[in-house]
Amino acid sequence: MRKSLLTLGLLAATAAPAMAADYSDGDTHKNDYKWMQFNYMYAVDERGPGNASDHDYIEMEFGGRSGIFDLYGYVDFFNPTGDKDSDKAGSDKLFAKVAPRMSIDGLTGKDLSFGPVQEVYVASEMIFYGGAVEGQQKWGLGSDVMVPWFGKMGLNLYGVYEMGERDWNGFQLSTNWFKPFYFFDNGSFISYQGYIDYQFGMDDSVPGRSATGGAMYNGIYWHSDRFAVGYGLKLFNDVYGFADGQVPSTLYPGNSTPADSSGVGHYFAVTYKF
């Protein structure tokens, strides 16, 4: 069964009262759905371990629900035209994030909701880079929570495992939201959507690293059933744990560029939904 983001947005905006997940009838597939979309993105002043970057990329974004499993993920393809003047020319072409969660409510057949918490998960997130630098694995507990005005939001707490260093390094608290707030007569709508990823408890004894870091994405998007157009304002603070103004030389041998990891970035998006 396929539900578009338009349908999901309408459900999120109109569902009242909010109901906890109920699998007491044994039917874990009754809320199944899936979606996929392609985004053409242009980033201005994107922050990270090097200089702030302006570049374009194509993003394949997907998600859904199947039984006790909930999934969100995306794959980014940088500099798709091979522009030699792009800030991404000569660097990694790919970046991928996959974030599966397993419902503990669905697994046990019990209602574990309490207060604003609607459902509880074993949560994970895996990050893969396109070059030689190893990625990350994150494992912890997740939830769906009901928040005034926003409606249902995801809230996850992970421990972070650095695959390259073969060691645990701090924690990450993540939340995300999708809130339609203005509807047009033709059924399209404008949404406020975004996320917060905040890392803490990291090892800052390594040169160029910070004990905390994070990012917040604030997007205003127009959605129809097949298309979306949007702008996102992203706030960075020592993002990914790279200390702003310091050289992360131990993680990137030969690099002499100080990290431009704090500040404001801008993202422009055009989307086609499958």
Disulfide bonds with the S-S distance in Angstrom:
none
